[in-house]
Amino acid sequence: MTVVKKKIAVVGSGIAGLSVAWLLGRYHDVTLYERHDYPGMGAFNLTYKEGDLEERIDVPLRAFNTCYYKNLVALYNEMGVEIQRTDHSASYSSNGNKNIYFGYRYIEFGKRAMPMFANLSSVNLKSLTVAKDAARFLLFAKRDRRKGLTEGLTIEHYLRANQYSKAFIEEVIFPSFAAICTCSYVAVKQYPAEIIIDFLASGMLFNGIWRAKRGAEDAIHKMLKNCSTLYCNTEVKSITKQNGRVSVLETNGKEQLFDHVVIAVQANQAVKMIAKDEATANKLLSTIPYERSEVVVHGDVDLIPNAVQDRAPVNFLLDKKQDKPMASIWLNEIYPSLKGRSPLFQTWNPILEPKSETVVGRSHFERPTVNLESLAAIRSLNKLHKEHDRQIWYCGSYAMPGIPLLESAVQSAMSVADSLGADIPWSV
Ligand SMILES: Cc1cc2nc3c(=O)[nH]c(=O)nc-3n(C[C@H](O)[C@H](O)[C@H](O)COP(=O)(O)OP(=O)(O)OC[C@H]3O[C@@H](n4cnc5c(N)ncnc54)[C@H](O)[C@@H]3O)c2cc1C
């Protein structure tokens, strides 16, 4: 294919910005802007040292599977980023970790991985009800979605209308998705049913969980390969159209002109930088809700269940007074280099505070959530991209109709790159 070489700016270097820079950089001259001092996808990673060990830890730790995340896996494969299966078995407890009410372990069978009850001696009526509802959901939700029975429904509405048990809804689905979507129960309940069903019914139950074998930084370095210029520590203030070109103005006053600009920052940051001539986009982007939360890396074992048989690589703690659960990932179970070392955890939403002397790092994140209104806005935003003279593009995990995850970020990058004439080197 012959593509006329253009000068393109990509603002924001999370996975969406990095992916679009990689795809477009094969044809065009790409300049990437990032306000952090390191590409955004790895801006909060930290170096953990213990004796002779030095390990880069991904913060947050981002996992995926190979059935829902088909484009992410294809991109990683294309770039030579190796992936490996990782154990994200989970335990769910309440009452300050004293009451373990549900848990599963993944058992691997060749390419498949199957969840089983974690601890058969603790199987009770509640865990059996949850397992029965999980099976019912997997059997029937996809069919309901196909028949159009889930259209316009929130996940809460769908589950309650179909009389799933309170334990399944409130003690497994809502906390699990609060962690997957990094948001409050209020936000989970408003997720469109179709989005949650597409995720759960993608075959993930028998796929297990995967991660980039050498962490996010391996992917970041490979994604930067086609990028001509990378400006870190560079905050973009505004993006405006000027005589057939697009201006990128930095907060330090420096300005450059481009043929196209891909805005790959969070939607709530994008609205601050676009001008009046992007009024429709501004209105659509403004409907996307965001929630803030905290991730702490620490070594305090008191945040997970006391008994070894109740512990899992991912440990949920629910507290009725809290608007979201706490989830502690036991990093020693994830990083092979940490096996047999001092305990290390990554806790999202620390409703119990880890002992200060064990804290290695603390970061704050803002994440988009999806509701019926924002889902409609995203669909309209994608239609806006079809305008024949479009030069300003919106890209990000929020910009595709799905849970804002690594996969939607890559899909959004593919969609923008395709509109700009770049060939996508895989099809899934
Ligand atoms: C705690 C947590 C756990 C998660 N776990 C998973 C997981 O297991 N699996 C999964 O698939 N997803 C996970 N996610 C979601 C995933 O991390 C995001 O969906 C994805 O990283 C978003 O990528 P993005 O490129 O769209 O946006 P971002 O990563 O937010 O990138 C936007 C970039 O724009 C930069 N920027 C903003 N404003 C400006 C400006 N004015 N000038 C220059 N640069 C600017 C920002 O600094 C940032 O680097 C998790 C998220 C969190 C918070």
PDBQT file of the ligand as one rigid body, heavy atoms in Angstrom, charges set to zero:
ROOT
HETATM    1  C1  LIG A 501      -5.101  -0.445  39.466  1.00  0.00    +0.000 C 
HETATM    2  C2  LIG A 501      -5.319  -0.784  38.028  1.00  0.00    +0.000 A 
HETATM    3  C3  LIG A 501      -5.223  -2.102  37.619  1.00  0.00    +0.000 A 
HETATM    4  C4  LIG A 501      -5.449  -2.433  36.284  1.00  0.00    +0.000 A 
HETATM    5  N1  LIG A 501      -5.336  -3.736  35.895  1.00  0.00    +0.000 NA
HETATM    6  C5  LIG A 501      -5.546  -4.055  34.606  1.00  0.00    +0.000 A 
HETATM    7  C6  LIG A 501      -5.417  -5.406  34.181  1.00  0.00    +0.000 A 
HETATM    8  O1  LIG A 501      -5.086  -6.294  34.956  1.00  0.00    +0.000 OA
HETATM    9  N2  LIG A 501      -5.670  -5.695  32.859  1.00  0.00    +0.000 N 
HETATM   10  C7  LIG A 501      -6.035  -4.728  31.961  1.00  0.00    +0.000 A 
HETATM   11  O2  LIG A 501      -6.264  -5.051  30.793  1.00  0.00    +0.000 OA
HETATM   12  N3  LIG A 501      -6.148  -3.444  32.349  1.00  0.00    +0.000 NA
HETATM   13  C8  LIG A 501      -5.918  -3.085  33.633  1.00  0.00    +0.000 A 
HETATM   14  N4  LIG A 501      -6.044  -1.794  34.030  1.00  0.00    +0.000 N 
HETATM   15  C9  LIG A 501      -6.512  -0.810  33.035  1.00  0.00    +0.000 C 
HETATM   16  C10 LIG A 501      -5.398  -0.411  32.106  1.00  0.00    +0.000 C 
HETATM   17  O3  LIG A 501      -4.259  -0.110  32.865  1.00  0.00    +0.000 OA
HETATM   18  C11 LIG A 501      -5.850   0.817  31.327  1.00  0.00    +0.000 C 
HETATM   19  O4  LIG A 501      -7.047   0.510  30.640  1.00  0.00    +0.000 OA
HETATM   20  C12 LIG A 501      -4.847   1.242  30.308  1.00  0.00    +0.000 C 
HETATM   21  O5  LIG A 501      -3.565   1.307  30.861  1.00  0.00    +0.000 OA
HETATM   22  C13 LIG A 501      -5.239   2.625  29.798  1.00  0.00    +0.000 C 
HETATM   23  O6  LIG A 501      -4.351   2.981  28.792  1.00  0.00    +0.000 OA
HETATM   24  P1  LIG A 501      -4.546   4.337  27.992  1.00  0.00    +0.000 P 
HETATM   25  O7  LIG A 501      -3.391   4.465  27.094  1.00  0.00    +0.000 OA
HETATM   26  O8  LIG A 501      -5.909   4.405  27.413  1.00  0.00    +0.000 OA
HETATM   27  O9  LIG A 501      -4.550   5.508  29.098  1.00  0.00    +0.000 OA
HETATM   28  P2  LIG A 501      -3.451   5.953  30.125  1.00  0.00    +0.000 P 
HETATM   29  O10 LIG A 501      -2.578   4.822  30.525  1.00  0.00    +0.000 OA
HETATM   30  O11 LIG A 501      -4.170   6.701  31.182  1.00  0.00    +0.000 OA
HETATM   31  O12 LIG A 501      -2.534   6.952  29.280  1.00  0.00    +0.000 OA
HETATM   32  C14 LIG A 501      -2.779   8.308  29.109  1.00  0.00    +0.000 C 
HETATM   33  C15 LIG A 501      -1.436   9.027  29.139  1.00  0.00    +0.000 C 
HETATM   34  O13 LIG A 501      -1.616  10.393  28.796  1.00  0.00    +0.000 OA
HETATM   35  C16 LIG A 501      -0.713  11.154  29.571  1.00  0.00    +0.000 C 
HETATM   36  N5  LIG A 501      -1.215  12.533  29.619  1.00  0.00    +0.000 N 
HETATM   37  C17 LIG A 501      -2.356  12.980  30.189  1.00  0.00    +0.000 A 
HETATM   38  N6  LIG A 501      -2.472  14.305  30.020  1.00  0.00    +0.000 NA
HETATM   39  C18 LIG A 501      -1.395  14.694  29.308  1.00  0.00    +0.000 A 
HETATM   40  C19 LIG A 501      -0.964  15.958  28.810  1.00  0.00    +0.000 A 
HETATM   41  N7  LIG A 501      -1.664  17.087  29.018  1.00  0.00    +0.000 N 
HETATM   42  N8  LIG A 501       0.211  16.021  28.114  1.00  0.00    +0.000 NA
HETATM   43  C20 LIG A 501       0.954  14.894  27.886  1.00  0.00    +0.000 A 
HETATM   44  N9  LIG A 501       0.579  13.670  28.345  1.00  0.00    +0.000 NA
HETATM   45  C21 LIG A 501      -0.578  13.578  29.039  1.00  0.00    +0.000 A 
HETATM   46  C22 LIG A 501      -0.778  10.471  30.938  1.00  0.00    +0.000 C 
HETATM   47  O14 LIG A 501       0.322  10.820  31.736  1.00  0.00    +0.000 OA
HETATM   48  C23 LIG A 501      -0.797   9.004  30.521  1.00  0.00    +0.000 C 
HETATM   49  O15 LIG A 501       0.507   8.480  30.428  1.00  0.00    +0.000 OA
HETATM   50  C24 LIG A 501      -5.783  -1.424  35.345  1.00  0.00    +0.000 A 
HETATM   51  C25 LIG A 501      -5.864  -0.075  35.762  1.00  0.00    +0.000 A 
HETATM   52  C26 LIG A 501      -5.624   0.237  37.083  1.00  0.00    +0.000 A 
HETATM   53  C27 LIG A 501      -5.699   1.681  37.496  1.00  0.00    +0.000 C 
ENDROOT
TORSDOF 0
